[in-house]
Amino acid sequence: MKIWQVDFYRRPLPDTSGQVLWELLICDATRSFEYEATCLQAAANSNWVTTQLELAAGEKLPDVIQVFRPQSLSLIEAAGRNLSINVEPTRHTLALKQWLQEKQYPSTLDKPPPAPLPENLWGEQWRFASLAASDVETIFSDRPIPILHIPEHRKPINLALASTVPVPGVVIYGGRQSMRLARWLQQARPVGLNYISGAPDGLILEAGLVDRWIVATFEDPEVTTAAQAFEQRKQQSRGLHFLLVQPDDSGMTYSGFWLLRAED
């Protein structure tokens, strides 16, 4: 499968005549392929992007275009529709972000303050948990879980994690809302969970390209201790963690499982 990572955004500095330029950057995951082109701001539209994608592709268009910047997404999606290319919004564009850093272009995105999860989705209770790295894939990959998200690049074996390393996570018991919550999470596209200390403390879900959601707030010292242990284990597991949604604690049925690793 031919996958490109693409960015289309204003250059940090204007050209010598003071005009604002937009720059298109295209690369693959190894940067063995790179393509760049610029245009004046007045020409920065989906038709121009479509033409450049065709020029970059030559005889074979990509199967997937990955985009990390929200401001680029609509134009690139429109160009993708013109060429029947699937466009995937994702923070996992490591090669492209490395290229932007080398060019000394900003790649850090502004994020909105976290919003509360919709009340009609919230489950009955939740807890912190952990699994041995060797169990993460084996326990869940063969189960009939309606929503299962274990990306190849996040599998413990591909992060060179020892099988005994504990991978921390959060389990939400959704009760009757379990499947509805799992479907909402699927649309939100979870990326990572973070403990934020404060008054009260909070558990924040990073999702989509820049979205942030308040999963829970708490003041109980025992929960805070568990949250601190969760963050410590994330450091030991190279950031790998999980989110599990299930109706109850019987361990018989699951609604959704996401293997997560924060990617900025």
N, C-alpha and C positions, 0 to 999 in steps of 0.2 A: 504494500500500500504506500502510495506517495503522499507524504504529509508535509505541508509547509507551515512555518510560523511566520505571521505577517503583522506588520505594524504600519499604520498610515497616520501621520500626525504632523503638526507644525514643527518646523525646525526651531531650536531654541533661539537662534540668531537670524536676522534677516540677511538678504544677500547684500552685495556691495552697493547696490542702488537703493537699499532701504526697503525693498519689497519682501513681504512675508512669503516664505516657501513652505510647501508641504513635501514631506519625504516618505516614500514607500520603501520599506525594507522587507525582503523576503529571504528566508533561509530554511534549511532542513535541520533536523535535530543534531547533526554532526557538523554543520556549517561547511560541509563539502560543496554545497551549493549556496551561493549568495547572489542576490540581485538587488540593486537600488536604483531609484529614479526619483526626480523631483519635478514639481510643477508649481506655478504661481497659485496663490490661494483662490483666485477667481476660477481656476480650472480644476480645483479639487472636488471632484464628484465621482459618482459610481461608474460613469462611462469611461472616465480617464483610468480609474483603477482596473476596470474590465480589460481595457486595451493593454495595460501594462502586465496584467496577469497572463494574457495570451502571449505577449512578447517574451516574458520570462519562461513560460512553459515550453515553448517550441512545439514539438509534435504531441506531447502528452501532458495534459492538464493534471494537477494534483487531485487526489481523491478527497482530501480533507485540508482545510485551512484553519489553523488555530490562531485565535486572537485573544490577547490579554487586556487590551485597553478599551474601556467602555466607549470612549469617544470615537474610536475607529470602527466599532462593531457594525453600526448600521450601514455605513458605506461599503464595507467589505462584504457584509451579508447581501446587499443589493448586487454587488459585482458577482458574488458566488451564485446567486439565482440566475443571473444572465448567462453564466457558463455551466450551470447545473453542478456546482461544486458545493459539498457540504461544509458549512462554516461552524466551527466548534468554539464557543467561548470557554476559555480555560486559563487559569493562572500558571499552568505548567508549560511555560515557553522559555525554558532555561537558556537555550542557545541564543534566542533572539534578545533576551535581557542581557546576556553577556556581551553581545554585539553593541547594544545601546550603551552599556557601561564603558566599553572601549572607545566609543565615540564621544563619551562624556555627555550623553543625552540623559535627561531625567527619565527614570522608569518607575519610580515610586508613585503610586496613585493615591489621591485623596479619598479617604473613606468616611462615609457618613457615621454619625453616632449610632450605636446599636438600638434597634427597635424591639419592642416586646413581641414574642411569638403570639400569633392570634389565639385568643382565649379559647375559642371553640376547638382548637387542635390539641390543647395541652393534656398530657396523660395524667394518670392517677398518682404516680410517684417515680422517682429516679434515684440512681446511686452510681458511685464510682466503682469500677471493676478492673480486672486485669487478666490477661491470658498469656501463656508462654508463646513466644514467637512461632514455635513449631506448630502450635494449635490454631493459629489465626486462620490459616487457609483450610486446614483439614476439617475443622469443626463445621465451618459454614459453607464451603464450596459445594459439598454434596447434599446439603439440605434443601428441601423445597421452599426456599425463601422467595416471596414474590418480588422483592426489590433487593438485589445483591450487587454491591459496587466494590470490587476488589481490582483496581487498576494494576496492570502488570508492573509499572514502575514503582508501585508502593508495596509490592510483596516483600516480606521480610528477607527472603533469599536474595532478592535483587538489591537490597540495601546492605547485604553482607552482615545481617544480624545473627548472632548466635542463637541456636534454637531455644536456649533456656532464658533468654532475655525477656523480662515481663513487658508486655505491650499494654499500656493503660487504656481505659475506655470509659464510656458513660452508657449506662443501660437505662432506657426509659420504658416504664410499664404503662402502655397506653390504654389498657382496658378496651372499651368499645370504640375509642377514638384511634386505636393503634394503627389500623390500615390507612385511615384518613391522614394521620400525622406522617406516616411513611411516604405516602404519595406527595404530600406537600413538601417534605424534605427532598424527595427526588427532583421536584421542579426547582427547588431552591439551590440544588447542587452543593451539598456540604463540602467544605475544604478543610476545616480544622476547628477544634474546640480549645478555648483558652480560659484559664482561671484568672480573674481580675480581682485583686484585693481592693477593698473600699469599705464604705459604710452605707449599705451592706456590701458584702462580697458578691461576686457574680460569676456565672459561667456563660461565656459568649461563644456563639457559633459564627465562624467565618464561612460565607457561602457565596456562590456565584463569582463575579469578578471583584466586587467591592462591598457586597452586602454584609451586614453584621446583625445578629439577632440575640436577644437576651433569652437564654434557655432557662435560667433559674437565678434567683437571688437568695442569699442565706446569711444568717448571723450566728448559727450554731457553731461553737468552737470545734466540735467533732467533725462537722462537715468541712470546715476550713482546713483542718489537719489533713483530711482525706484529699482535699483539693490541692494542697501543697505537695502531697505525695504523688498525685496525678502528674503535676508539672515536673517533679523530679524524675519520675519514670519516663516521661517524654524525652528528657535529655538523654537518658540511658538508651532509649530505643530510637535515637536519631530523629526524633519528632514524630515517629509513627504512633498512631492511636486509633481508636475505633468508636463508632456510635452504633448502638444496637437498639432497635425498637421492637418490643414484643408485647402481646396482650397482657401477660401476667408472669409470675415467677415460676411457673410450672416447668419451664424449659422444654415444653413440647412443641410450641409453635413460635415462629418468628415472623415479623412483618417486614423488617428492613435491616440491612447491615451495610455500613460504609467503613472502609478502611481509609483513614485520613492522614494527611501530613501537610502542615501549613506551608503554603507557597506564596510568597509575596512578589 
